[in-house]
């Protein structure tokens, strides 16, 4: 069964850091990209970062560039999103998604995203 499971969401103070995980099963991250999205209350779902199967295939949105880092551990079949310098605008439910079995490049096209995780909540507040 092809599945993504996010974890790591929490309440964090402004300026703090957090690491999210996206564990994949049923397919190998050696061959498929993972895109992180977030959805804040009252807003649409926004792509924030993506990592592909090729070396150097990484994409960040302008809103997180320089603060977030995406990485993959192929041995654990898991993608991580390291978030630093968090602020209230980063408060959202974070999702990871893939376009399996298509195998596109970053950033992944939303219309092909057939596999999503359940989401993990990040709240930035003092």
SEGUTI-387703 format. One record per residue: residue number from 1; residue in three letters; x, y, z of N, C-alpha, C in turn. Coordinates in steps of 0.05 Angstrom, whole numbers, always signed. Example, Ala and Ser with C-alpha at 12.3 -4.5 7.8 and 13.67 -1.06 7.14 Angstrom:
// SEGUTI-387703
1:Ala:+264:-114:+156:+246:-90:+156:+264:-66:+156;
2:Ser:+257:-45:+142:+273:-21:+143:+258:+1:+157;
//
This chain:
// SEGUTI-387703
1:Unk:+17:-24:+0:+0:+0:+0:+18:+25:+0;
2:Unk:+13:+43:-19:+28:+68:-21:+17:+87:+0;
3:Unk:+34:+97:+17:+25:+114:+39:+46:+134:+47;
4:Unk:+37:+157:+57:+55:+177:+69:+44:+184:+97;
5:Unk:+62:+186:+116:+54:+192:+143:+72:+214:+154;
6:Unk:+60:+237:+160:+75:+260:+172:+75:+258:+202;
7:Unk:+96:+270:+214:+97:+273:+243:+116:+296:+249;
8:Unk:+115:+304:+275:+133:+325:+284:+120:+352:+289;
9:Unk:+95:+355:+282:+82:+381:+287:+79:+386:+317;
10:Unk:+80:+412:+324:+80:+418:+353:+74:+448:+356;
11:Unk:+71:+457:+381:+70:+485:+387:+98:+495:+392;
12:Unk:+106:+517:+379:+133:+527:+382:+132:+558:+384;
13:Unk:+150:+569:+398:+151:+598:+401:+162:+612:+376;
14:Unk:+155:+637:+371:+167:+652:+349:+197:+652:+351;
15:Unk:+210:+648:+328:+239:+646:+328:+249:+618:+332;
16:Unk:+232:+600:+339:+240:+572:+345:+243:+555:+320;
17:Unk:+250:+530:+325:+255:+511:+303:+239:+485:+308;
18:Unk:+234:+471:+286:+219:+446:+287:+227:+429:+263;
19:Unk:+227:+403:+267:+232:+385:+245:+208:+367:+240;
20:Unk:+198:+367:+216:+177:+350:+208:+188:+326:+192;
21:Unk:+174:+303:+195:+181:+279:+180:+158:+270:+163;
22:Unk:+166:+258:+140:+146:+246:+122:+156:+219:+115;
23:Unk:+144:+198:+127:+153:+171:+122:+137:+159:+100;
24:Unk:+151:+148:+80:+138:+136:+57:+138:+105:+59;
25:Unk:+117:+93:+49:+116:+64:+48:+102:+56:+22;
26:Unk:+110:+32:+12:+98:+22:-13:+111:+32:-38;
27:Unk:+131:+50:-36:+146:+59:-59:+172:+70:-48;
28:Unk:+192:+74:-66:+219:+83:-57:+223:+112:-64;
29:Unk:+233:+127:-44:+239:+155:-49:+264:+159:-66;
30:Unk:+277:+137:-73:+300:+138:-91:+290:+145:-120;
31:Unk:+264:+141:-124:+254:+145:-151:+232:+166:-154;
32:Unk:+222:+176:-131:+199:+194:-131:+204:+219:-114;
33:Unk:+195:+241:-123:+198:+266:-108:+176:+269:-86;
34:Unk:+182:+284:-66:+163:+291:-45:+161:+321:-44;
35:Unk:+136:+331:-43:+131:+359:-41:+117:+364:-14;
36:Unk:+126:+384:+1:+113:+393:+25:+94:+416:+18;
37:Unk:+70:+415:+30:+51:+436:+28:+42:+445:+56;
38:Unk:+30:+468:+57:+18:+476:+82:-8:+490:+77;
39:Unk:-26:+489:+96:-52:+502:+94:-58:+516:+120;
40:Unk:-58:+542:+118:-64:+559:+142:-94:+564:+143;
41:Unk:-105:+570:+166:-133:+575:+169:-143:+597:+150;
42:Unk:-163:+590:+134:-175:+610:+116:-159:+614:+90;
43:Unk:-138:+599:+86:-121:+602:+62:-120:+576:+47;
44:Unk:-111:+578:+22:-108:+555:+5:-83:+539:+12;
45:Unk:-81:+516:+0:-57:+499:+4:-34:+510:-13;
46:Unk:-11:+514:+1:+12:+527:-11:+35:+508:-11;
47:Unk:+49:+504:-34:+73:+488:-35:+96:+503:-23;
48:Unk:+112:+490:-6:+134:+503:+8:+161:+492:+1;
49:Unk:+163:+466:-4:+189:+454:-10:+185:+427:-24;
50:Unk:+205:+420:-39:+204:+395:-54:+232:+384:-57;
51:Unk:+234:+357:-56:+260:+344:-61:+255:+321:-79;
52:Unk:+272:+318:-100:+268:+298:-120:+288:+275:-118;
53:Unk:+287:+257:-137:+304:+234:-136:+331:+239:-148;
54:Unk:+335:+261:-162:+361:+268:-173:+377:+286:-154;
55:Unk:+403:+284:-154:+420:+300:-137:+415:+330:-144;
56:Unk:+411:+345:-123:+408:+374:-126:+380:+383:-134;
57:Unk:+362:+364:-137:+335:+371:-145:+319:+380:-120;
58:Unk:+321:+405:-114:+307:+416:-90:+295:+443:-98;
59:Unk:+271:+447:-87:+257:+472:-93:+245:+483:-67;
60:Unk:+246:+509:-63:+233:+523:-40:+216:+546:-50;
61:Unk:+194:+550:-37:+179:+575:-43:+194:+599:-31;
62:Unk:+188:+622:-42:+201:+646:-32:+195:+652:-3;
63:Unk:+172:+643:+6:+163:+648:+34:+180:+633:+55;
64:Unk:+193:+611:+46:+209:+596:+66:+238:+594:+59;
65:Unk:+246:+603:+35:+274:+601:+26:+292:+614:+47;
66:Unk:+313:+600:+54:+332:+610:+73:+326:+602:+102;
67:Unk:+301:+593:+107:+293:+585:+134:+287:+555:+136;
68:Unk:+277:+543:+115:+270:+515:+115:+290:+500:+99;
69:Unk:+295:+475:+108:+313:+457:+93:+300:+430:+90;
70:Unk:+299:+420:+65:+288:+394:+60:+310:+374:+54;
71:Unk:+307:+350:+65:+327:+329:+61:+314:+302:+60;
72:Unk:+327:+282:+48:+317:+255:+46:+336:+236:+58;
73:Unk:+326:+216:+73:+342:+193:+83:+331:+169:+68;
74:Unk:+345:+161:+47:+336:+138:+31:+335:+112:+46;
75:Unk:+354:+109:+66:+354:+85:+82:+329:+82:+98;
76:Unk:+319:+104:+108:+294:+104:+124:+269:+110:+107;
77:Unk:+274:+116:+81:+252:+123:+63:+235:+146:+75;
78:Unk:+248:+166:+84:+235:+188:+98:+247:+215:+89;
79:Unk:+229:+234:+86:+237:+261:+79:+233:+279:+104;
80:Unk:+252:+297:+109:+250:+314:+132:+248:+344:+123;
81:Unk:+234:+359:+138:+232:+388:+133:+241:+402:+159;
82:Unk:+265:+413:+158:+276:+427:+181:+267:+457:+178;
83:Unk:+253:+467:+198:+242:+494:+197:+255:+510:+219;
84:Unk:+266:+533:+212:+279:+551:+232:+267:+579:+229;
85:Unk:+273:+596:+249:+264:+624:+249:+234:+625:+244;
86:Unk:+219:+608:+257:+190:+606:+253:+176:+631:+263;
87:Unk:+155:+639:+249:+138:+661:+257:+109:+653:+254;
88:Unk:+91:+671:+262:+63:+664:+263:+51:+657:+236;
89:Unk:+63:+668:+215:+54:+662:+188:+60:+633:+179;
90:Unk:+77:+619:+194:+83:+592:+189:+63:+573:+202;
91:Unk:+45:+583:+218:+24:+567:+230:+6:+555:+209;
92:Unk:+4:+528:+208:-11:+515:+188:-11:+485:+193;
93:Unk:-28:+471:+178:-25:+442:+177:-7:+436:+153;
94:Unk:+14:+420:+158:+34:+414:+138:+29:+385:+127;
95:Unk:+29:+383:+101:+24:+358:+87:+48:+351:+69;
96:Unk:+53:+326:+66:+72:+317:+45:+56:+302:+24;
97:Unk:+65:+303:-1:+51:+290:-23:+70:+281:-44;
98:Unk:+61:+262:-60:+77:+253:-83:+60:+247:-107;
99:Unk:+72:+247:-130:+56:+242:-154:+60:+213:-164;
100:Unk:+67:+195:-145:+69:+167:-152:+43:+158:-166;
101:Unk:+45:+142:-188:+69:+130:-200:+81:+147:-223;
102:Unk:+73:+173:-225:+82:+189:-248:+112:+194:-248;
103:Unk:+122:+204:-226:+151:+209:-224:+160:+235:-237;
104:Unk:+147:+257:-230:+154:+283:-240:+177:+296:-225;
105:Unk:+184:+320:-234:+206:+335:-222:+195:+358:-205;
106:Unk:+212:+369:-188:+204:+390:-169:+201:+417:-183;
107:Unk:+182:+433:-174:+160:+426:-156:+139:+410:-171;
108:Unk:+127:+391:-156:+108:+373:-168:+82:+387:-175;
109:Unk:+70:+379:-197:+45:+391:-206:+22:+380:-190;
110:Unk:+6:+398:-179:-16:+391:-161:-35:+371:-174;
111:Unk:-40:+374:-199:-60:+357:-212:-52:+328:-213;
112:Unk:-26:+322:-208:-17:+294:-209:-12:+283:-181;
113:Unk:-18:+299:-160:-12:+290:-133:-34:+272:-123;
114:Unk:-30:+246:-125:-50:+227:-117:-46:+215:-90;
115:Unk:-23:+219:-78:-17:+208:-52:-10:+230:-33;
116:Unk:-26:+233:-11:-22:+253:+9:-21:+240:+37;
117:Unk:-6:+253:+54:-7:+246:+82:-31:+258:+96;
118:Unk:-34:+252:+122:-57:+261:+136:-54:+289:+148;
119:Unk:-29:+299:+147:-23:+326:+157:-13:+326:+186;
120:Unk:+3:+346:+192:+12:+350:+220:+11:+380:+226;
121:Unk:+1:+387:+249:-4:+415:+256:+20:+429:+268;
122:Unk:+28:+451:+257:+49:+468:+268:+36:+494:+277;
123:Unk:+40:+501:+302:+29:+526:+313:+52:+542:+324;
124:Unk:+55:+566:+314:+76:+584:+323:+63:+606:+340;
125:Unk:+68:+606:+365:+55:+625:+383:+70:+626:+409;
126:Unk:+69:+650:+421:+82:+654:+448:+62:+649:+470;
//
